[in-house]
Amino acid sequence: NVEKLGLGGMFLTEFFSSHLSDVFRKCQRLKELELFPINNIDTVVEVLCKGLKHSDCKLEVLWINGEYLKILCGHSLSFGRQIARIVKISQNLQKLYLLGNCFSDYETKLLCEE
């Protein structure tokens, strides 16, 4: 019966993240997700994309906050590319909240193109 879920910090281990896509599939009442991951960035993005593209995923609102944005900005894949990928894959996402100040003009353009 969970409609809103917040996950963050060291809690988002690789083991836990591997089960997150099951949450998207099985918890169809889940409409809003807040992510505050500070480790396993690639794993979290992969699992998020896998879950969002599943036909049973009903997630409408996604928040990505703080430290995660700082890590993405310095990560191998650009912040804009990772967020654009999430937006492109999602079937039901209506609102995306990005909190942080890691937006370059290029990354903003990438996001707007999606």
TINUKOL-518470 format. One record per atom (N, C-alpha, C): x, y, z; residue in one letter. Coordinates in steps of 0.05 Angstrom, whole numbers, padded with zeros to 5 digits, always signed. Layout:
N
XYZa;...
This chain:
114
+00016-00024+00000n;+00000+00000+00000n;+00017+00025+00000n;+00043+00023-00003v;+00061+00046-00003v;+00057+00062-00029v;+00053+00088-00025e;+00050+00106-00048e;+00075+00124-00052e;+00090+00128-00030k;+00113+00146-00032k;+00136+00132-00017k;+00160+00131-00030l;+00183+00117-00019l;+00207+00135-00021l;+00223+00137+00000g;+00248+00152+00000g;+00270+00134+00007g;+00292+00133-00009l;+00315+00116-00004l;+00340+00132-00007l;+00359+00127+00011g;+00383+00143+00008g;+00407+00133+00024g;+00429+00147+00021g;+00453+00142+00035g;+00466+00115+00029g;+00479+00104+00048m;+00493+00079+00045m;+00472+00056+00044m;+00447+00062+00049f;+00425+00042+00048f;+00423+00030+00020f;+00429+00046-00001l;+00426+00036-00028l;+00451+00020-00036l;+00454-00003-00024t;+00476-00020-00031t;+00470-00034-00058t;+00490-00047-00069e;+00486-00062-00094e;+00465-00084-00091e;+00466-00097-00068f;+00447-00119-00063f;+00418-00108-00062f;+00415-00086-00047f;+00388-00074-00044f;+00378-00064-00071f;+00396-00050-00086s;+00389-00038-00111s;+00379-00059-00131s;+00391-00083-00129s;+00383-00105-00147s;+00354-00113-00144s;+00342-00107-00121h;+00314-00113-00115h;+00295-00090-00120h;+00306-00067-00126l;+00290-00043-00130l;+00271-00045-00154l;+00280-00057-00175s;+00263-00060-00199s;+00239-00078-00193s;+00242-00097-00174d;+00219-00113-00165d;+00198-00096-00151d;+00208-00076-00136v;+00189-00058-00122v;+00172-00043-00142v;+00184-00034-00164f;+00169-00020-00185f;+00147-00038-00197f;+00154-00063-00201r;+00136-00081-00213r;+00113-00090-00194r;+00120-00096-00170k;+00101-00108-00151k;+00085-00088-00135k;+00096-00065-00131c;+00083-00044-00115c;+00070-00023-00134c;+00048-00031-00146q;+00036-00014-00166q;+00023+00011-00155q;+00021+00013-00129r;+00010+00038-00117r;+00032+00059-00113r;+00057+00050-00116l;+00080+00069-00113l;+00079+00090-00135l;+00074+00115-00127k;+00072+00137-00147k;+00095+00156-00145k;+00109+00157-00122e;+00130+00177-00118e;+00154+00164-00105e;+00178+00170-00116l;+00203+00159-00106l;+00223+00182-00103l;+00236+00183-00079e;+00257+00201-00074e;+00283+00185-00071e;+00303+00193-00086l;+00329+00179-00084l;+00351+00198-00074l;+00366+00188-00055f;+00389+00202-00044f;+00414+00184-00044f;+00419+00170-00066p;+00442+00151-00066p;+00468+00166-00066p;+00488+00155-00052i;+00515+00166-00052i;+00536+00145-00059i;+00527+00122-00067n;+00546+00101-00076n;+00532+00084-00097n;+00548+00067-00111n;+00537+00049-00131n;+00520+00063-00152n;+00530+00086-00162i;+00515+00103-00180i;+00506+00087-00205i;+00524+00073-00218d;+00517+00059-00242d;+00495+00038-00237d;+00497+00024-00214t;+00478+00004-00207t;+00450+00016-00202t;+00450+00038-00188v;+00424+00052-00182v;+00411+00061-00208v;+00427+00073-00226v;+00415+00083-00251v;+00405+00060-00268v;+00421+00038-00270e;+00412+00014-00285e;+00386+00003-00274e;+00384+00000-00248v;+00360-00011-00235v;+00337+00008-00239v;+00342+00034-00236l;+00320+00053-00239l;+00309+00052-00268l;+00327+00051-00287c;+00318+00049-00315c;+00303+00023-00320c;+00313+00001-00309k;+00299-00025-00313k;+00271-00024-00301k;+00269-00013-00277g;+00243-00011-00264g;+00224+00008-00278g;+00234+00031-00287l;+00216+00050-00300l;+00205+00041-00327l;+00220+00025-00341k;+00210+00016-00367k;+00192-00008-00365k;+00189-00020-00342h;+00171-00042-00338h;+00142-00033-00341h;+00126-00048-00355s;+00098-00040-00360s;+00081-00037-00335s;+00088-00051-00313d;+00073-00049-00288d;+00081-00026-00270d;+00103-00012-00278c;+00112+00011-00262c;+00093+00034-00265c;+00083+00045-00243k;+00064+00067-00244k;+00076+00093-00232k;+00102+00093-00229l;+00115+00116-00217l;+00110+00142-00233l;+00101+00163-00220e;+00094+00188-00233e;+00112+00210-00226e;+00124+00209-00202v;+00141+00231-00192v;+00168+00219-00182v;+00189+00231-00192l;+00216+00223-00184l;+00232+00247-00174l;+00243+00244-00151w;+00261+00264-00139w;+00289+00253-00138w;+00308+00267-00148i;+00336+00259-00145i;+00350+00283-00132i;+00362+00278-00109n;+00371+00299-00091n;+00401+00300-00085n;+00410+00324-00078g;+00434+00330-00064g;+00460+00316-00073g;+00470+00300-00056e;+00496+00287-00060e;+00496+00271-00086e;+00474+00259-00093y;+00473+00243-00118y;+00480+00260-00142y;+00469+00284-00142l;+00475+00302-00165l;+00504+00310-00166l;+00516+00314-00142k;+00544+00321-00141k;+00561+00298-00152k;+00554+00274-00144i;+00569+00250-00153i;+00566+00247-00183i;+00541+00249-00193l;+00536+00246-00222l;+00553+00266-00238l;+00555+00290-00228c;+00570+00311-00243c;+00599+00303-00247c;+00610+00289-00229g;+00638+00281-00232g;+00641+00252-00241g;+00620+00240-00249h;+00620+00211-00256h;+00627+00208-00286h;+00633+00183-00293s;+00641+00177-00321s;+00620+00184-00341s;+00595+00177-00336l;+00573+00185-00353l;+00563+00212-00344l;+00559+00230-00362s;+00551+00257-00354s;+00523+00257-00340s;+00520+00275-00323f;+00494+00278-00309f;+00471+00280-00328f;+00474+00297-00349g;+00453+00301-00368g;+00446+00275-00383g;+00465+00260-00390r;+00460+00235-00404r;+00445+00215-00387r;+00453+00213-00362q;+00439+00194-00344q;+00410+00202-00339q;+00406+00228-00334i;+00379+00237-00329i;+00362+00235-00354i;+00373+00242-00377a;+00359+00240-00402a;+00351+00211-00407a;+00368+00192-00401r;+00362+00164-00404r;+00338+00156-00387r;+00338+00165-00362i;+00315+00159-00344i;+00289+00171-00355i;+00290+00195-00365v;+00266+00208-00375v;+00256+00194-00400v;+00274+00186-00417k;+00267+00172-00443k;+00254+00145-00438k;+00264+00131-00418i;+00255+00103-00412i;+00228+00103-00398i;+00223+00123-00381s;+00199+00122-00365s;+00173+00125-00381s;+00153+00108-00374q;+00128+00108-00388q;+00107+00126-00375q;+00108+00128-00349n;+00088+00143-00334n;+00098+00167-00319n;+00124+00172-00319l;+00135+00194-00304l;+00124+00221-00314l;+00112+00236-00295q;+00100+00262-00302q;+00116+00285-00291q;+00129+00280-00268k;+00145+00302-00255k;+00172+00291-00248k;+00192+00307-00254l;+00220+00301-00246l;+00231+00325-00232l;+00240+00320-00207y;+00252+00341-00191y;+00281+00335-00187y;+00298+00354-00196l;+00327+00352-00193l;+00337+00374-00175l;+00347+00367-00152l;+00356+00387-00133l;+00387+00386-00131l;+00399+00408-00138g;+00428+00411-00139g;+00436+00431-00159g;+00461+00438-00161n;+00469+00458-00180n;+00493+00447-00197n;+00487+00426-00211c;+00508+00414-00228c;+00499+00414-00258c;+00483+00434-00265f;+00473+00435-00292f;+00491+00452-00310f;+00503+00440-00330s;+00517+00456-00350s;+00497+00462-00372s;+00504+00480-00390d;+00486+00486-00413d;+00482+00461-00430d;+00503+00446-00434y;+00501+00422-00450y;+00482+00402-00437y;+00485+00398-00411e;+00468+00378-00397e;+00439+00387-00397e;+00434+00413-00394t;+00407+00423-00395t;+00395+00418-00423t;+00411+00423-00443k;+00401+00418-00471k;+00394+00389-00475k;+00412+00371-00466l;+00406+00342-00468l;+00379+00335-00455l;+00375+00345-00431l;+00351+00339-00417l;+00326+00350-00431l;+00328+00374-00442c;+00305+00387-00456c;+00299+00372-00482c;+00318+00360-00494e;+00314+00346-00519e;+00297+00320-00515e;+00298+00309-00491e;+00282+00285-00484e;+00254+00293-00478e;
